Structures are given as C-alpha cells and as structure tokens.
Amino acid sequence: MNQENLDLLRESLPYIQRFAGKTFVVKFSGKVTEDKENLASLAEELALLHQVGIRVCVIHGGGKQLTELAQKLGVVQTVIGGRRVTDDETLDLAKMIFRGKINTEILSQFRRRGVQAVGLSGIDGGVVTAIKRPPRDVVNKETGETEVIDFGHVGDVVSIDSSLIDTLLDSGYLPIISSLGADDEGRTRIPRYQS
C-alpha cells in the first residue's frame, strides 16, 4: 500500500467509524441511469459505503425514460405546471420503466461489484402508501388563468413502512426501490415525496 492510500484511509477512518451501522437513503432521478459511466461511478461509491458497514437504501425515479418510452410508443403525455398527469396508459409504462428497465440496470451495477442488492418497488411489503393527489389549482402560464387539474394516478405519500427495508438491511442486502406506491385498496400510485 502506498503512502497516498494510507493517507486516504487515515482520513476516511473517522467517518467510517462514525457512520458504520447507520442507514443512508439515497434518492436519485432516472437521469443518473442514462449515462452508464455516471451510474457505474455512483454504484461504485455506494457499494463502497455498503462494504464498510453503512446501510444503504437507494430510491430511484425514471421520469425522463418514461417520457421517452411514451413518445416512442405514441402515448400522448400531458404535463401541466411541470407535473405529469398520469393516466392509465402512462401508469402501465411507468411500471415497465421504473420496476423493469431502470431497476434492473441499477441492480446489474451492484452485482458487478459483488453487492447483494434487491430490486423492489414501494408497493412491495407495503413500503410506500400513497393516496390519490386531490385536484389542484394550477396557473396556466400562457393565459394566466387558474385551472383545476386532476393528476390521475399521482399520489401523495401518507406513510412509509420501513420494516421490509430494515429486514433486508439487517440481512446485509442493499435495497433498490423504484418510485411506485399504492393506496390501501392496492391502486398503484406514482408517489410525490415532500421535502
């Protein structure tokens, strides 16, 4: 081991000791997964945190990929005030993109690094409960008039049940969660998280 590596290890050790056993929740957009090098770099860093004993849980989106797939398939998207109206057809595409393509690409990156990652959505184990977002008043930027908008299957998060996530983390797994949730009747929602 060279001096530079030793210095880096000495510098890192207090942080490793401080955060070992702590849970880090990392949320990123689907844009991160578009560039394979960016995704590989992020996976490398998160894998390192996991390997030094920090409990890492990843939550990802995929709005840009959803828009691209909808365009490719000719599914018209409605976006009002920067927010997508999620109709039945768009919801089906979101399930394919979020839980299928993006989640799998992220899992593959962790697999390459020897990390036991598990892909799921917020629906699994009742992790994310989201109720239908009520219609909202939105100002039309072109006319200046206020319109009442129903965002379809978009949901507001009302609860998070971390018991499944805790079980996975306690067993040494790294959960990769796609941004899907459901209400108590099992209706799928695209959750919007409050900061």
C-alpha positions as CSV (number, residue, x, y, z in Angstrom):
1,M,0.0,0.0,0.0
2,N,1.5,3.4,-1.0
3,Q,1.5,6.5,1.2
4,E,-1.3,8.2,-0.7
5,N,-3.6,5.2,0.0
6,L,-2.6,5.2,3.7
7,D,-3.3,8.9,4.0
8,L,-6.7,8.4,2.4
9,L,-7.5,5.6,4.7
10,R,-6.5,7.6,7.8
11,E,-8.6,10.5,6.6
12,S,-11.7,8.2,6.0
13,L,-11.5,6.1,9.1
14,P,-13.2,8.5,11.5
15,Y,-16.2,8.8,9.0
16,I,-16.4,5.0,8.6
17,Q,-16.4,4.5,12.4
18,R,-19.0,7.3,12.8
19,F,-21.4,6.0,10.2
20,A,-21.0,2.2,10.4
21,G,-24.4,0.7,11.1
22,K,-26.2,3.9,10.1
23,T,-28.7,4.0,7.3
24,F,-28.2,6.3,4.3
25,V,-31.2,6.7,2.0
26,V,-30.1,7.9,-1.4
27,K,-32.7,9.2,-3.9
28,F,-31.8,10.0,-7.4
29,S,-33.7,10.6,-10.7
30,G,-33.7,8.3,-13.6
31,K,-31.4,10.8,-15.4
32,V,-28.5,9.3,-13.4
33,T,-29.0,5.9,-15.1
34,E,-29.0,7.3,-18.6
35,D,-25.2,7.7,-18.6
36,K,-23.6,4.3,-18.0
37,E,-20.4,5.9,-16.7
38,N,-22.3,8.1,-14.2
39,L,-24.3,5.1,-13.0
40,A,-21.2,2.9,-12.7
41,S,-19.4,5.7,-10.7
42,L,-22.4,6.2,-8.3
43,A,-22.8,2.4,-7.8
44,E,-19.0,2.1,-7.1
45,E,-19.3,4.8,-4.4
46,L,-22.5,3.4,-2.8
47,A,-21.0,-0.2,-2.9
48,L,-18.0,1.1,-1.0
49,L,-20.3,2.6,1.7
50,H,-22.1,-0.7,1.9
51,Q,-18.9,-2.7,2.1
52,V,-17.6,-0.6,5.1
53,G,-20.8,-1.2,7.1
54,I,-23.0,1.7,6.1
55,R,-26.6,0.5,5.5
56,V,-27.5,2.0,2.0
57,C,-31.0,2.1,0.6
58,V,-31.5,3.5,-3.0
59,I,-34.7,5.1,-4.3
60,H,-34.9,6.0,-8.0
61,G,-37.2,7.7,-10.4
62,G,-37.4,7.5,-14.1
63,G,-39.5,10.4,-15.5
64,K,-37.3,11.1,-18.4
65,Q,-37.2,7.5,-19.6
66,L,-41.0,7.3,-19.1
67,T,-41.4,10.3,-21.4
68,E,-39.1,8.8,-24.0
69,L,-40.9,5.5,-24.0
70,A,-44.3,7.2,-24.3
71,Q,-43.0,9.2,-27.3
72,K,-41.6,6.1,-28.9
73,L,-45.0,4.3,-28.5
74,G,-47.1,7.3,-29.4
75,V,-48.7,7.7,-26.0
76,V,-49.6,11.4,-25.6
77,Q,-48.3,12.9,-22.3
78,T,-50.0,15.8,-20.5
79,V,-47.7,18.0,-18.4
80,I,-49.1,20.9,-16.6
81,G,-47.0,23.3,-14.5
82,G,-44.1,20.9,-14.9
83,R,-46.0,17.9,-13.5
84,R,-47.1,14.9,-15.4
85,V,-50.8,13.9,-15.5
86,T,-50.6,10.1,-15.1
87,D,-53.4,8.3,-16.9
88,D,-53.9,4.5,-17.1
89,E,-51.7,4.1,-20.2
90,T,-48.9,6.2,-18.7
91,L,-49.1,4.3,-15.4
92,D,-48.6,1.0,-17.3
93,L,-45.5,2.5,-19.0
94,A,-44.2,3.7,-15.6
95,K,-44.4,0.2,-14.1
96,M,-42.4,-1.1,-17.0
97,I,-39.7,1.5,-16.9
98,F,-39.3,2.0,-13.2
99,R,-39.6,-1.6,-11.9
100,G,-38.3,-3.2,-15.1
101,K,-35.6,-1.4,-17.1
102,I,-34.2,1.1,-14.6
103,N,-34.3,-1.1,-11.5
104,T,-32.6,-3.9,-13.4
105,E,-29.8,-1.7,-14.7
106,I,-29.1,-0.4,-11.2
107,L,-29.1,-4.0,-9.8
108,S,-26.6,-5.1,-12.5
109,Q,-24.2,-2.4,-11.5
110,F,-24.2,-3.6,-7.9
111,R,-23.9,-7.2,-9.0
112,R,-20.7,-6.3,-10.8
113,R,-19.3,-5.0,-7.6
114,G,-20.2,-8.1,-5.5
115,V,-23.0,-6.4,-3.6
116,Q,-26.2,-8.3,-2.9
117,A,-28.8,-5.8,-4.0
118,V,-32.6,-6.5,-4.1
119,G,-34.9,-4.7,-6.5
120,L,-38.4,-3.8,-5.4
121,S,-40.9,-1.0,-5.6
122,G,-42.6,0.9,-2.9
123,I,-45.6,-1.4,-3.4
124,D,-43.7,-4.4,-2.1
125,G,-44.3,-5.1,1.5
126,G,-46.5,-2.0,1.8
127,V,-43.4,0.2,2.0
128,V,-45.0,3.3,0.4
129,T,-48.6,4.2,1.0
130,A,-49.7,7.0,-1.3
131,I,-53.2,8.3,-1.7
132,K,-54.6,9.9,-4.9
133,R,-53.5,13.5,-5.1
134,P,-56.6,15.7,-4.9
135,P,-57.2,18.0,-7.9
136,R,-55.1,21.2,-7.6
137,D,-55.4,24.7,-8.8
138,V,-52.6,25.4,-11.3
139,V,-52.0,28.7,-13.1
140,N,-51.8,28.4,-16.9
141,K,-48.6,30.2,-17.8
142,E,-50.0,31.1,-21.2
143,T,-53.3,32.6,-20.2
144,G,-52.7,33.5,-16.5
145,E,-55.9,31.8,-15.6
146,T,-56.2,29.2,-12.8
147,E,-57.3,25.7,-13.8
148,V,-58.3,22.8,-11.6
149,I,-56.1,19.8,-12.6
150,D,-56.6,16.1,-11.8
151,F,-53.2,14.5,-11.9
152,G,-54.6,11.0,-12.4
153,H,-52.6,8.2,-10.7
154,V,-50.2,10.6,-9.0
155,G,-50.2,10.1,-5.2
156,D,-49.2,12.0,-2.1
157,V,-47.2,9.8,0.3
158,V,-49.0,9.4,3.6
159,S,-46.8,6.7,5.2
160,I,-43.6,4.7,4.9
161,D,-43.4,1.3,6.5
162,S,-39.7,0.5,6.7
163,S,-40.0,-3.0,8.2
164,L,-39.2,-4.8,4.9
165,I,-36.3,-2.4,4.2
166,D,-35.0,-2.9,7.8
167,T,-35.2,-6.7,7.3
168,L,-33.2,-6.5,4.1
169,L,-30.6,-4.2,5.5
170,D,-30.3,-6.3,8.7
171,S,-29.6,-9.3,6.4
172,G,-26.8,-7.4,4.5
173,Y,-28.8,-6.6,1.4
174,L,-28.9,-3.3,-0.4
175,P,-32.5,-2.4,-1.4
176,I,-33.1,-0.7,-4.7
177,I,-36.6,0.8,-4.7
178,S,-38.4,2.2,-7.7
179,S,-40.8,5.1,-7.2
180,L,-44.1,3.3,-7.2
181,G,-46.5,3.1,-4.3
182,A,-50.1,2.1,-3.6
183,D,-53.1,3.1,-1.6
184,D,-54.8,0.8,1.0
185,E,-57.0,-0.6,-1.8
186,G,-53.9,-1.7,-3.8
187,R,-54.3,1.0,-6.5
188,T,-50.9,1.9,-7.9
189,R,-49.7,5.5,-7.5
190,I,-46.7,7.4,-8.7
191,P,-45.7,9.0,-5.3
192,R,-44.6,12.5,-4.9
193,Y,-42.4,13.0,-1.8
194,Q,-42.4,16.1,0.2
195,S,-39.0,17.6,1.0
